[in-house]
Amino acid sequence: MDAGEDAGTVCRILDIGPTVLTEWRFAFAGAGLSFFGLKDYSQRQGHLSVVQEQAVRAHFTAQPARNADEVCAYVLAECDQNYSTSGAAKLMRRLGFAYKKPQLLPAQADEAKQAAFIAKYEALMNGLAADEMVVFSDAVHPEHQSRPAHGWFPKGQKTALKATSGRKRLNIQGALDLETFQFTFVEGEKINAQTTRQMLEKLERNNQTKTAIHVFVDNARYHHAKILQPWLDSPERRVKLHFLPAYAPHLNPIERLWGVMHKWVTHNRHYATFNQFTEAIFDFFRKTLPEK
């Protein structure tokens, strides 16, 4: 620029913008050429040696840290290095960790029985005749309560959801066909062997052309009730019960339907009366589910 070149030409030569050029001029006036010394962008090991990082990784693999403060305390005690909270978080990410919530696994779950069930189910599906069907059944008890959930709300505005004062709930027993998404359900004061039979009878009435209706259920006591057995053992019965392994709700896909129901009907929704709540639940099963 001292040689008379205009700002536009200098920007073009250096491939920079006019704002950067202005900043560089002020920096040169204050610090000279030392400001433009090449920065060292090579990867740094950080405050810990390779051996120390390996020890940190091994420790927190065996005993997960609940927060960054625990990482700071461990590194200070074992490595004599003082990390900030943000520095500890960066260290953990660099060592291959992610901050997340673990899933809850029932302690009584039997992996061998679950694997055997999956194999049996796949064999059934591979040999399923055209006049047979498979459904998954379970009960759900939606309570007349407002359920706060994450969502997009106006920024800077306080957001609140009206709570309900009652404790009333619906008792619904349903069966879901994964092939057609046909949902069959009954509702009662409580779920028992009687509602189970009502739902199974409804399945048979609604599927007259099926010679066999395979119904997968959990091990609730009312599914094994003695008063239900004579009806199930009847020669004209087309319903066949199959029992899921104990402590394996993830093997019953209808559980996911309950989650979708709550997201659609109860999350961030307020129903002033129980009748309005009931109508919304039934509307989901009768209209929203088949249409959407």
N, C-alpha and C positions, 0 to 999 in steps of 0.2 A: 504494500500500500504506500510505503514511502517512495517507491519508484514511480508512483502515479497511477497504478492500476485501480480501477473503481471497485466498489464492494461486490457488485454482481460478478465481475470476472474472477475475483479471489474466491468467492463462494463456489463458482463453477470448477475452478482448479482443485480446490480442497474437498469438493463434494460435501459441503455443509450448507446449512441454512443461514439466513441473515441474523437470526437471533443468536445462534452459536458464534457467529463471527463477532458480534458485539461483545459477548461474554469473553471470548478469547482476547479481544483487544484490551479489555479492562484487566484481565488476568496477567497479560504480558506487561502491562504498564506497572502492575504491582509486584509481580514475582519474577519477571523476566522469563528466559527460556527454561528455567528449572521447572516451571509449571507444566511444561509440555513433555517432561521426561516420560519414557515408556512405563506404563504400569505393569507390575508383575501379576499376571492373571493365572499363573500356574497353580495346580491343585495343592491345597495345604492339608496337612494331616490334622491340624487343630492342636489343642492343648494336650491331647493324649497320644501316647505312642501306639504303635500297631498292637503290641502285646496288651497294653491297657484296654484298648478298644475291644479286643477279642475277649478279654475278661469281663468287660461290661456287657457285651452281647451274650456271653454264656450265662451270666448271672440273671439278667432280665428275661432270658428265654426260659430258664428254670423257674423264676419267680417274677412274674410280670409286675411292672410298676403301675400303680394306680394313677399317678400323676407325675408331672415334670419335677415337682419338688422332691419326690423320692429319688429321682435320678440325680438331682443336684446333691442331695445328702450323701448318696452312695459314692459318687465320684469324688466328693470332698473328703470323705472318710477313707476311701481305699486308694485314691490316686493323688490326693492332696492338690486338687485343682478346683478352683471356684468358678462354677458355671452359673449363668443367669437362667431364669426359667425358659426364655426363648432359645437360649443357647443349648439347653438340655434337650428341648424339643427338636431342634435341628440335628443334634447329635444322634438322637434315637432314629430319626428318619434316615440319616446317613448310614446307620447300622442295620437298616432293613426292617424297622418297626413301624407300625401304624397305630394311631390312637383310635380304638373302636370298642364296641361293646360285645362281649361274647354271647353266644346263644346258650340257652339253658337246656341241658340234656338230662332227662330223668336218670337217676342213679340206677334204677332197676331195669333199665332198657336192656334187652337181650339182642345183640347184633345178629347172632346166628338165627334166631327165630324170625327176625325181620327179613333177613336174606332169603330164608326158606319161604316166607310169605310172598315176597316179590316174585320168586321163581314160580310159585304156584299160580299167582295172579297172571303172570305173563303167559303161562301155559294155557290157562283158561281163555284168555283173550285171543290167543293164536288159534284155538280150536273152536271159537264161538260160532254157533250156527246163525243163519240169517234170522231165524225166528226166536232168538234168545237175546236178552239184554242184561246189562250190568249197571247197578246203581250203588252209590255210596250213601249211607244213612247216618244221621246223628241228630242230636237235639241241641237247640239254642234257646237261651233265656234272656232276650234283650230287655234291659231295665229302663224304665222311664226316667232317664237321666240325661242332662246335657253333657256332651263329651268334648272338652276343648282339644283342639288339634292344630298342628302347624298349618298355616295358610298365608296368603298374600293380603295384607291389610294396608290402609293408607299410612304412610310414614308420618311420624310425629303425632299420631292420634291415638289416644288410649283406647284399647280394644277390650271389650268384656263380653261375656256370654252369660245370659240369664240362666240361673240354676233352677232346677225343679225341686219341689219340696216332698214329693211322694216317693214311695219305694215300690210301686207296682211294677210288675214285669209280665211279659208274655212267655208262654211255654209252647215252643214249636218243635215238632219232630218232622224232619224232612228227609227226602231221598233225591239225589242228584244223578242224572245220566250225563256222563262226560261226553258222550258222542253227540247228543242232541241238545244238551242243556235243559232238558225237560226237568222241572222241579215239582215234585209231589210232596205235599205237606198237610199235616193236621195240627190243630191247636186245641189245648185243653187246660184245665186248672192245674194239672201237674202231669209230668211225663212218667208213664208206667207201662205195664204190660198191655193194658187196655188201649192206650194211644198207639202203642207199637202195632197191635193187631189192626186198628183202624187204618193206620198208614199203609200197612201191607195189603189190606183188602182194597184200599183205594188204588194201589199200584196195579193190582190184578184187574180191577174194573177199567182202569184207563189204558190198559195194554192187553186187550182181548186177543190179539193175534199172536202174542208171544207164548211159546210153549214152556219157557223157563225164564224166570226173573231172578238173577243172582243179586243178592243184597248183602253188601259188606257193612258190618256193624262193629262197634266196639264191645267190650266185655261188661257193659252195664248190667246190673242184676236183673232188670226187667226184660232184657233180651234172653235171659236164661230161665225166666219164670216158668214154674210148672204148669200154671194155668194156660200158658201159651203153647205148650208142647202138643196137646191133642189137636189143636187147629193146624199147626205146622206139619204134623204127621199124617194129616188127612190125604187119601189117595189122589184127590182132585187138585191138591195144592200145587201151584206153579211157582210159588216163592221158595227160594232156597237161601238159607242164611249162611254167610261165611264170616268168620270172626277174625278181626284184626289182632295182631300181637299186642300184648299188654304194654302200656306206656309208650305207645307209638302213634300219637295223634297226627304226626306229619305224614303218615301213610293213608290218611283219610282226606281226600281232596275237598270234601265238603267244608272242612274247617276253613279253607281259603274263601269259600263263599260267604261264611259268616263275617270274615274280615271286610270283604267288599261291601256287604250289607251295611256294616257300621260306618264305613267311609262315606257311603252314599246317603245314608239316612240320619245317622246320629252325630257324626263329627261336625262340630261348629253349628249345630242346629238346635233350636229351642222349640219345644212343643208345649204349649200352655196347658193342655189337658191330655189325659191318658188316651182318650178317644182319638185325638189328633195324632198322637204317637202311634197308636195301633193302626190307624188308617195308612200312615206313611210306610210302616213296615210291610203291611199286606200289599200295598201298591207297588213296592219294590219287587216282591216275589211274583205278583200277578202281571205286572206291566213292564217294569224296567228290565228285569232279568230276561224275559223272552224277546223283548224288542231290541235291547242294546247289548 
